[in-house]
């Protein structure tokens, strides 16, 4: 089992969840702009880091 690939998948899923939650808050016209910004940026960082880990990790069979 490749730990880096598993961690990359978890980061990617957390990033997607953060971006979806930010989109949900935007659609609800929430007044918490700071919260939306922080969650959106963290979600984007997690998503890009997770994709990078999954993409750059080789399978060692």
C-alpha positions, 0 to 999 in steps of 0.5 A, a space after each residue: 500500500 502506497 501511503 503517499 498515494 492514499 494521503 494524496 487521495 484524502 487531501 484531494 477529497 478534503 479539498 473537494 469538500 472545502 470547495 463544495 462548501 464554499 460554493 454552497 455558502 456563496 449560493 446561500 448568499 452568506 454574509 461570512 465572507 472571511 469564512 468563505 475565503 479561508 475555506 475556499 483557499 484551504 480547499 484549493 490548497 488541499 485539492 492541488 496538493 492532493 492531485 500533485 501527490 497522486 500524480 507524482 507518486 509512482 506505483 511500486 509493484 
